[in-house]
Structure formats: structure tokens, C-alpha cells
Amino acid sequence: MGIYVKETDELIGFGSIIYIDWINKSDHCPSMIGDRKYWSKGYGSEARLLLLDFAFSERGFNRIWALILENNIASRRMFEKCGYKTEGVLRQSIYKNGKF
Ligand SMILES: CC(C)(COP(=O)(O)OP(=O)(O)OC[C@H]1O[C@@H](n2cnc3c(N)ncnc32)[C@H](O)[C@@H]1OP(=O)(O)O)[C@@H](O)C(=O)NCCC(=O)NCCS
């Protein structure tokens, strides 16, 4: 789904539902605000809450999980604000920019 600025109708990001497990009714909902000038204005959290409401209420999912890189402060803060709880740390699980 696209994330648009209501006033200008500008497309600034997306949210999606992936890794769907229909049997256990769980999924992952990644999202992104593409242009950094729109970060920290509340768009990410508002879009995520709408996405969660759609996934839980309209699609009937029971569990929505996320993977967050530990240095992604904005993402962590947004997920916490939207009610996500930390369940664990997956050590060395991502290879990025030449290091784990
Ligand atoms: C994660 C992301 C969607 C958040 O979007 P956003 O519109 O900036 O989020 P919000 O404005 O709702 O901010 C959420 C919180 O994070 C904080 N925050 C945002 N950017 C921050 C930064 N660079 N450093 C520290 N805190 C930050 C905000 O201040 C806010 O907290 P507060 O309400 O306590 O002040 C956006 O940063 C992004 O697109 N990042 C790149 C993609 C990504 O990492 N996606 C997540 C993986 S699924």
C-alpha cells in the first residue's frame, strides 16, 4: 500500500504484508518512507497503525512480527510506539556493508 501526504497526494513511501503464514495467521509488515525529509513527522507511525489495523481487523492476522537492525533507531522507536515488544536478538543474522 502506498503512503501519501493527504494535503498534496504525494506518494512518499509504502507498507506491505509479506511472509504470510495463513495456517498460523502471522505475517511481517515492512514499511518505508523514501525521502528522508519526511522522516520524524509522524507519517511512519500513522501508516503503521493503519497497516496493523488492516492486517488484524480486516485480514484476521493474529501475530505481526518485525526484524529490526539494532542500529536502526528510527525503526525501533516507531515499532515501540506502535505497540511491538522485543522478543529476542538474532545475533550475526544480517550481512550488510561487508559485516555481520
Ligand atoms: C522507520 C521509518 C518508516 C519511520 O518513519 P517516520 O515517519 O520517521 O516515523 P515517525 O515520524 O512516526 O517516528 C517514529 C519515532 O521515531 C523517531 N525517529 C524518527 N527518525 C529518527 C532518527 N533518525 N533518530 C532517532 N529517532 C528517530 C521519531 O522521533 C518518533 O519518535 P517520537 O514520537 O518519540 O519522537 C523511516 O525511518 C524509514 O522509512 N526508514 C527506512 C526504512 C526502514 O528502516 N524501515 C523499517 C524496516 S521494516
The ligand as an SDF file (V2000), in Angstrom:
LIG
                    3D

 48 50  0  0  0  0  0  0  0  0999 V2000
   11.2640    3.5610   10.0460 C   0  0  0  0  0  0  0  0  0  0  0  0
   10.5470    4.6960    9.3270 C   0  0  0  0  0  0  0  0  0  0  0  0
    9.4160    4.1290    8.4580 C   0  0  0  0  0  0  0  0  0  0  0  0
    9.9430    5.6320   10.3960 C   0  0  0  0  0  0  0  0  0  0  0  0
    9.1850    6.6230    9.7220 O   0  0  0  0  0  0  0  0  0  0  0  0
    8.9550    8.0600   10.3690 P   0  0  0  0  0  0  0  0  0  0  0  0
    7.9060    8.7340    9.5630 O   0  0  0  0  0  0  0  0  0  0  0  0
   10.2590    8.7790   10.5470 O   0  0  0  0  0  0  0  0  0  0  0  0
    8.3840    7.6730   11.7960 O   0  0  0  0  0  0  0  0  0  0  0  0
    7.7190    8.6570   12.8610 P   0  0  0  0  0  0  0  0  0  0  0  0
    7.8270   10.0890   12.4150 O   0  0  0  0  0  0  0  0  0  0  0  0
    6.3720    8.1340   13.1350 O   0  0  0  0  0  0  0  0  0  0  0  0
    8.7230    8.4980   14.0600 O   0  0  0  0  0  0  0  0  0  0  0  0
    8.6760    7.4160   14.9470 C   0  0  0  0  0  0  0  0  0  0  0  0
    9.6130    7.7360   16.1050 C   0  0  0  0  0  0  0  0  0  0  0  0
   10.9790    7.5650   15.6620 O   0  0  0  0  0  0  0  0  0  0  0  0
   11.7030    8.7400   15.9510 C   0  0  0  0  0  0  0  0  0  0  0  0
   12.6970    8.9190   14.9060 N   0  0  0  0  0  0  0  0  0  0  0  0
   12.4870    9.0510   13.5910 C   0  0  0  0  0  0  0  0  0  0  0  0
   13.6550    9.1850   12.9460 N   0  0  0  0  0  0  0  0  0  0  0  0
   14.6340    9.1060   13.8950 C   0  0  0  0  0  0  0  0  0  0  0  0
   16.0480    9.1280   13.8650 C   0  0  0  0  0  0  0  0  0  0  0  0
   16.7090    9.2650   12.7000 N   0  0  0  0  0  0  0  0  0  0  0  0
   16.7240    9.0140   15.0310 N   0  0  0  0  0  0  0  0  0  0  0  0
   16.0640    8.8620   16.1940 C   0  0  0  0  0  0  0  0  0  0  0  0
   14.7120    8.7990   16.2940 N   0  0  0  0  0  0  0  0  0  0  0  0
   14.0180    8.9300   15.1550 C   0  0  0  0  0  0  0  0  0  0  0  0
   10.6890    9.8430   15.9560 C   0  0  0  0  0  0  0  0  0  0  0  0
   11.1640   10.9590   16.6940 O   0  0  0  0  0  0  0  0  0  0  0  0
    9.4960    9.1710   16.6210 C   0  0  0  0  0  0  0  0  0  0  0  0
    9.6390    9.0720   17.9990 O   0  0  0  0  0  0  0  0  0  0  0  0
    8.9170   10.1260   18.9810 P   0  0  0  0  0  0  0  0  0  0  0  0
    7.4760   10.1520   18.5850 O   0  0  0  0  0  0  0  0  0  0  0  0
    9.1610    9.5630   20.3320 O   0  0  0  0  0  0  0  0  0  0  0  0
    9.5720   11.4330   18.7430 O   0  0  0  0  0  0  0  0  0  0  0  0
   11.5310    5.5390    8.4650 C   0  0  0  0  0  0  0  0  0  0  0  0
   12.5810    5.9560    9.2990 O   0  0  0  0  0  0  0  0  0  0  0  0
   12.0950    4.7630    7.2900 C   0  0  0  0  0  0  0  0  0  0  0  0
   11.4880    4.7000    6.2280 O   0  0  0  0  0  0  0  0  0  0  0  0
   13.2920    4.1590    7.4580 N   0  0  0  0  0  0  0  0  0  0  0  0
   13.9400    3.3980    6.4070 C   0  0  0  0  0  0  0  0  0  0  0  0
   13.2660    2.0440    6.1840 C   0  0  0  0  0  0  0  0  0  0  0  0
   13.1940    1.2340    7.4470 C   0  0  0  0  0  0  0  0  0  0  0  0
   14.1260    1.1920    8.2320 O   0  0  0  0  0  0  0  0  0  0  0  0
   12.0330    0.5900    7.6090 N   0  0  0  0  0  0  0  0  0  0  0  0
   11.7680   -0.2450    8.7720 C   0  0  0  0  0  0  0  0  0  0  0  0
   12.0670   -1.6820    8.4710 C   0  0  0  0  0  0  0  0  0  0  0  0
   10.5670   -2.5990    8.4050 S   0  0  0  0  0  0  0  0  0  0  0  0
  1  2  1  0
  2  3  1  0
  2  4  1  0
  2 36  1  0
  4  5  1  0
  5  6  1  0
  6  7  2  0
  6  8  1  0
  6  9  1  0
  9 10  1  0
 10 11  2  0
 10 12  1  0
 10 13  1  0
 13 14  1  0
 14 15  1  0
 15 16  1  0
 15 30  1  0
 16 17  1  0
 17 18  1  0
 17 28  1  0
 18 19  1  0
 18 27  1  0
 19 20  2  0
 20 21  1  0
 21 22  1  0
 21 27  2  0
 22 23  1  0
 22 24  2  0
 24 25  1  0
 25 26  2  0
 26 27  1  0
 28 29  1  0
 28 30  1  0
 30 31  1  0
 31 32  1  0
 32 33  2  0
 32 34  1  0
 32 35  1  0
 36 37  1  0
 36 38  1  0
 38 39  2  0
 38 40  1  0
 40 41  1  0
 41 42  1  0
 42 43  1  0
 43 44  2  0
 43 45  1  0
 45 46  1  0
 46 47  1  0
 47 48  1  0
M  END
$$$$
